Amino acid sequence: MTRKSEIRFFTVEEANRTLPLVSRIMADIVEENDRLQELLPTLKEVRMRARRNPSAAEALEGLRADVAVISARLEVYLKELGQIGCVFKGPQGLIDFYSMREGRPVYLCWRYGEEQVRYWHELDGGFAGRLELESEVVTSS
């Protein structure tokens, strides 16, 4: 968890400069999450089979190992995003950047696939509450 004193505040320009790297990391997260989502039903099925048939235990252990590898990769990607200073909001590709607007902290909001940061929302507003940025530059602190 990021401590308040470690929060990085971004201008729109600074957030946009991070997007090539953030976008590559998000592509990796989306890909690994898709793999994980494909494995989970199989894992559930094999887990149920292993309860009835101990010979399925080896397959179960293999699937658990695969899930562990994917989970470890996801943790690395999330840590990279944290080191950049952005906030991961979900495998759908939502990323927020802390910023200052009219003297208060807000989020600059970006979604994987968008070419640049064009939206913002209050810290408790979420994606549904995002508003388009005006032409003004949001300043950092």
C-alpha positions as CSV (number, residue, x, y, z in Angstrom):
1,M,0.0,0.0,0.0
2,T,1.3,3.4,-0.9
3,R,1.7,5.8,2.0
4,K,0.2,9.3,1.6
5,S,3.7,10.8,1.6
6,E,4.7,8.6,-1.3
7,I,1.9,9.6,-3.6
8,R,3.1,11.0,-6.9
9,F,1.0,13.8,-8.4
10,F,0.9,14.0,-12.2
11,T,0.1,16.8,-14.6
12,V,-1.8,15.7,-17.7
13,E,1.4,16.0,-19.7
14,E,3.4,13.9,-17.2
15,A,0.7,11.2,-17.2
16,N,0.6,11.1,-21.0
17,R,4.4,10.7,-21.1
18,T,4.0,7.5,-19.1
19,L,1.4,5.9,-21.4
20,P,3.7,4.0,-23.7
21,L,5.1,2.1,-20.7
22,V,1.8,1.9,-18.9
23,S,0.1,0.6,-22.0
24,R,2.7,-2.2,-22.4
25,I,2.3,-3.2,-18.8
26,M,-1.5,-3.2,-19.2
27,A,-1.3,-5.3,-22.3
28,D,0.7,-7.9,-20.2
29,I,-1.9,-7.7,-17.4
30,V,-4.8,-8.2,-19.8
31,E,-3.0,-11.1,-21.4
32,E,-2.1,-12.8,-18.1
33,N,-5.6,-12.2,-16.7
34,D,-7.2,-13.8,-19.8
35,R,-5.0,-16.8,-19.2
36,L,-6.0,-17.0,-15.6
37,Q,-9.7,-16.7,-16.4
38,E,-9.3,-19.6,-18.9
39,L,-7.6,-21.8,-16.3
40,L,-9.9,-21.2,-13.4
41,P,-12.9,-23.3,-14.7
42,T,-10.5,-26.1,-15.5
43,L,-8.9,-25.8,-12.0
44,K,-12.4,-26.0,-10.4
45,E,-13.3,-29.0,-12.5
46,V,-10.0,-30.9,-11.8
47,R,-10.3,-30.0,-8.1
48,M,-13.7,-31.7,-7.9
49,R,-12.4,-34.7,-9.8
50,A,-9.4,-35.0,-7.5
51,R,-11.7,-35.2,-4.5
52,R,-13.3,-38.3,-6.0
53,N,-10.2,-39.7,-7.8
54,P,-6.8,-39.3,-6.1
55,S,-5.1,-40.0,-9.4
56,A,-6.2,-36.5,-10.6
57,A,-4.1,-34.9,-7.9
58,E,-1.1,-34.6,-10.2
59,A,-3.1,-32.7,-12.8
60,L,-4.5,-30.5,-10.0
61,E,-1.0,-29.7,-8.8
62,G,0.1,-28.8,-12.3
63,L,-2.8,-26.4,-12.7
64,R,-2.2,-24.9,-9.3
65,A,1.5,-24.3,-10.4
66,D,0.3,-22.6,-13.6
67,V,-2.1,-20.3,-11.6
68,A,0.8,-19.5,-9.2
69,V,3.1,-18.5,-12.1
70,I,0.4,-16.3,-13.6
71,S,-0.4,-14.7,-10.3
72,A,3.3,-14.0,-9.7
73,R,3.6,-12.3,-13.1
74,L,0.5,-10.2,-12.3
75,E,2.1,-9.1,-9.0
76,V,5.2,-8.0,-10.8
77,Y,3.2,-6.0,-13.3
78,L,1.1,-4.4,-10.6
79,K,4.3,-3.5,-8.7
80,E,5.7,-1.8,-11.9
81,L,2.5,0.3,-12.2
82,G,2.9,1.3,-8.5
83,Q,6.5,2.3,-9.1
84,I,5.4,4.5,-11.9
85,G,3.0,6.2,-9.5
86,C,-0.3,5.2,-11.2
87,V,-3.2,3.4,-9.5
88,F,-4.5,0.1,-11.1
89,K,-8.2,0.0,-11.1
90,G,-8.9,-3.4,-12.6
91,P,-8.0,-5.9,-15.4
92,Q,-10.4,-4.1,-17.7
93,G,-7.6,-1.6,-18.2
94,L,-8.5,1.2,-15.9
95,I,-5.6,3.3,-14.6
96,D,-5.8,6.5,-12.4
97,F,-3.1,9.1,-11.8
98,Y,-3.2,11.3,-8.8
99,S,-3.4,15.0,-9.8
100,M,-4.4,18.3,-8.3
101,R,-7.4,20.3,-9.5
102,E,-8.4,23.6,-7.9
103,G,-6.3,22.8,-4.9
104,R,-7.6,19.3,-4.2
105,P,-6.5,15.9,-5.1
106,V,-8.3,14.1,-8.0
107,Y,-7.6,11.3,-10.4
108,L,-6.7,11.6,-14.0
109,C,-8.4,8.7,-15.6
110,W,-7.1,6.6,-18.5
111,R,-8.5,3.4,-20.0
112,Y,-6.3,0.9,-21.9
113,G,-6.6,1.6,-25.6
114,E,-7.1,5.3,-25.2
115,E,-4.4,7.4,-26.9
116,Q,-4.0,9.9,-24.1
117,V,-5.4,11.0,-20.8
118,R,-8.5,13.0,-21.5
119,Y,-10.6,12.5,-18.4
120,W,-10.6,13.1,-14.6
121,H,-12.8,12.3,-11.7
122,E,-13.0,12.9,-7.9
123,L,-11.1,10.4,-5.7
124,D,-14.4,8.7,-4.8
125,G,-16.0,9.2,-8.2
126,G,-14.9,6.2,-10.2
127,F,-15.0,5.6,-13.9
128,A,-18.7,6.3,-14.2
129,G,-18.1,9.8,-12.8
130,R,-15.3,10.7,-15.1
131,L,-15.4,14.1,-16.8
132,E,-13.6,15.3,-19.9
133,L,-10.6,17.5,-19.2
134,E,-10.8,21.1,-20.5
135,S,-7.9,22.5,-22.4
136,E,-6.4,23.8,-19.2
137,V,-3.4,22.0,-17.8
138,V,-3.9,20.3,-14.5
139,T,-1.0,21.2,-12.3
140,S,1.1,19.0,-10.1
141,S,2.1,19.8,-6.6
